[in-house]
Amino acid sequence: MIALPAPIAVAAPLVPAAPLASDLPESLSLDDGRAVTIRPVTPEARNLIQQGIARVSPESSRRRFFTVRRRFSERELDEMTRLDGWRRFALGAVARGPDGPVGAGIARFARVADDPRVAEIALLVVDDFQRVGLGRRLLARLARAALERGVERLTGIVQPDNDPMIALLERHAPGPALVRTGEHLSVEVHLDARRVGTALAA
Ligand SMILES: CC(C)(COP(=O)(O)OP(=O)(O)OC[C@H]1O[C@@H](n2cnc3c(N)ncnc32)[C@H](O)[C@@H]1OP(=O)(O)O)[C@@H](O)C(=O)NCCC(=O)NCCS
């Protein structure tokens, strides 16, 4: 007799069929009146990202990438822009410059491999757009996008001298936990729809 293999359990697809609210572009005014549009990152954003990183100061770059980056390789641009929108998702903020659109900031999350309810976040606002509320707005929208996708906890690694990011989390994220792990701080933000709506109001 031939032993038949056990039936294979087919997991329900994770990706929702209909677009989510966080998939829609949103235009808004920053605290200094400049207009930006925030929308999910797609491969069309490659040039804006490459041009944007060239305008980021060494200090901001080091805070985000732990080293100074002036440009990205084609492979890195692929990784940053070819996102499935579920496990890996990013929002980009685009402003109007004198010669056309310019990248102003980017925020992304990636679910951790062993727990899809947890996602690691990263945030970068180009220096000439810092301190006018863009980081706060990107973080708020990223948190909402994560919640919409069933993420319950955001994590991240922050350098202990990164006062802007620590202040952003302490002032605008719902009850962040900052824990020193070796030479870095690990961040945990528990998402809950009610608190994301208020603490991360933008
Ligand atoms: C951290 C970062 C994203 C903040 O973005 P931002 O657009 O300048 O922040 P916002 O203008 O929205 O400010 C939000 C809050 O952050 C805090 N903050 C921002 N910049 C600050 C600074 N230079 N010093 C102290 N607090 C600061 C403030 O508390 C502010 O809240 P308030 O306006 O109610 O006082 C930006 O500085 C950045 O991209 N830094 C480099 C990359 C990085 O560090 N990324 C995080 C690691 S993944």
The ligand as an SDF file (V2000), in Angstrom:
LIG
                    3D

 48 50  0  0  0  0  0  0  0  0999 V2000
   14.4120   61.8830   14.0240 C   0  0  0  0  0  0  0  0  0  0  0  0
   13.7870   62.5810   12.8200 C   0  0  0  0  0  0  0  0  0  0  0  0
   13.0600   61.5590   11.9610 C   0  0  0  0  0  0  0  0  0  0  0  0
   12.7780   63.6240   13.3360 C   0  0  0  0  0  0  0  0  0  0  0  0
   12.1430   64.1790   12.2030 O   0  0  0  0  0  0  0  0  0  0  0  0
   11.6040   65.6730   12.1910 P   0  0  0  0  0  0  0  0  0  0  0  0
   10.7950   65.8220   10.9680 O   0  0  0  0  0  0  0  0  0  0  0  0
   12.7130   66.6320   12.3620 O   0  0  0  0  0  0  0  0  0  0  0  0
   10.7020   65.6870   13.4830 O   0  0  0  0  0  0  0  0  0  0  0  0
    9.4460   66.6250   13.7420 P   0  0  0  0  0  0  0  0  0  0  0  0
    9.6830   67.9940   13.2190 O   0  0  0  0  0  0  0  0  0  0  0  0
    8.2200   65.9130   13.3190 O   0  0  0  0  0  0  0  0  0  0  0  0
    9.4850   66.7280   15.3140 O   0  0  0  0  0  0  0  0  0  0  0  0
    8.7730   65.7870   16.1100 C   0  0  0  0  0  0  0  0  0  0  0  0
    9.3240   65.8200   17.5250 C   0  0  0  0  0  0  0  0  0  0  0  0
   10.6520   65.3430   17.5210 O   0  0  0  0  0  0  0  0  0  0  0  0
   11.4240   66.0750   18.4560 C   0  0  0  0  0  0  0  0  0  0  0  0
   12.5830   66.6180   17.7660 N   0  0  0  0  0  0  0  0  0  0  0  0
   12.7810   66.6760   16.4290 C   0  0  0  0  0  0  0  0  0  0  0  0
   13.9860   67.1780   16.1660 N   0  0  0  0  0  0  0  0  0  0  0  0
   14.5550   67.4470   17.3490 C   0  0  0  0  0  0  0  0  0  0  0  0
   15.8180   67.9850   17.7220 C   0  0  0  0  0  0  0  0  0  0  0  0
   16.7210   68.3520   16.8000 N   0  0  0  0  0  0  0  0  0  0  0  0
   16.0850   68.1070   19.0270 N   0  0  0  0  0  0  0  0  0  0  0  0
   15.1720   67.7440   19.9580 C   0  0  0  0  0  0  0  0  0  0  0  0
   13.9560   67.2360   19.6570 N   0  0  0  0  0  0  0  0  0  0  0  0
   13.6560   67.1020   18.3710 C   0  0  0  0  0  0  0  0  0  0  0  0
   10.5510   67.1210   19.0430 C   0  0  0  0  0  0  0  0  0  0  0  0
   10.0990   66.5950   20.2930 O   0  0  0  0  0  0  0  0  0  0  0  0
    9.4020   67.1970   18.1170 C   0  0  0  0  0  0  0  0  0  0  0  0
    8.1920   67.3650   18.7850 O   0  0  0  0  0  0  0  0  0  0  0  0
    7.5880   68.8310   19.0140 P   0  0  0  0  0  0  0  0  0  0  0  0
    7.5970   69.4870   17.6660 O   0  0  0  0  0  0  0  0  0  0  0  0
    6.2260   68.5350   19.5290 O   0  0  0  0  0  0  0  0  0  0  0  0
    8.5110   69.4810   19.9760 O   0  0  0  0  0  0  0  0  0  0  0  0
   14.8560   63.3580   11.9860 C   0  0  0  0  0  0  0  0  0  0  0  0
   15.5980   64.1660   12.8620 O   0  0  0  0  0  0  0  0  0  0  0  0
   15.7900   62.4310   11.2290 C   0  0  0  0  0  0  0  0  0  0  0  0
   15.4640   61.9450   10.1560 O   0  0  0  0  0  0  0  0  0  0  0  0
   16.9940   62.1870   11.7840 N   0  0  0  0  0  0  0  0  0  0  0  0
   18.0090   61.3940   11.0910 C   0  0  0  0  0  0  0  0  0  0  0  0
   17.6380   59.9280   10.9310 C   0  0  0  0  0  0  0  0  0  0  0  0
   17.2340   59.2880   12.2270 C   0  0  0  0  0  0  0  0  0  0  0  0
   17.7450   59.5930   13.2880 O   0  0  0  0  0  0  0  0  0  0  0  0
   16.3060   58.3520   12.1530 N   0  0  0  0  0  0  0  0  0  0  0  0
   15.8440   57.6360   13.3120 C   0  0  0  0  0  0  0  0  0  0  0  0
   16.5440   56.3530   13.4840 C   0  0  0  0  0  0  0  0  0  0  0  0
   15.7400   55.1020   12.5510 S   0  0  0  0  0  0  0  0  0  0  0  0
  1  2  1  0
  2  3  1  0
  2  4  1  0
  2 36  1  0
  4  5  1  0
  5  6  1  0
  6  7  2  0
  6  8  1  0
  6  9  1  0
  9 10  1  0
 10 11  2  0
 10 12  1  0
 10 13  1  0
 13 14  1  0
 14 15  1  0
 15 16  1  0
 15 30  1  0
 16 17  1  0
 17 18  1  0
 17 28  1  0
 18 19  1  0
 18 27  1  0
 19 20  2  0
 20 21  1  0
 21 22  1  0
 21 27  2  0
 22 23  1  0
 22 24  2  0
 24 25  1  0
 25 26  2  0
 26 27  1  0
 28 29  1  0
 28 30  1  0
 30 31  1  0
 31 32  1  0
 32 33  2  0
 32 34  1  0
 32 35  1  0
 36 37  1  0
 36 38  1  0
 38 39  2  0
 38 40  1  0
 40 41  1  0
 41 42  1  0
 42 43  1  0
 43 44  2  0
 43 45  1  0
 45 46  1  0
 46 47  1  0
 47 48  1  0
M  END
$$$$
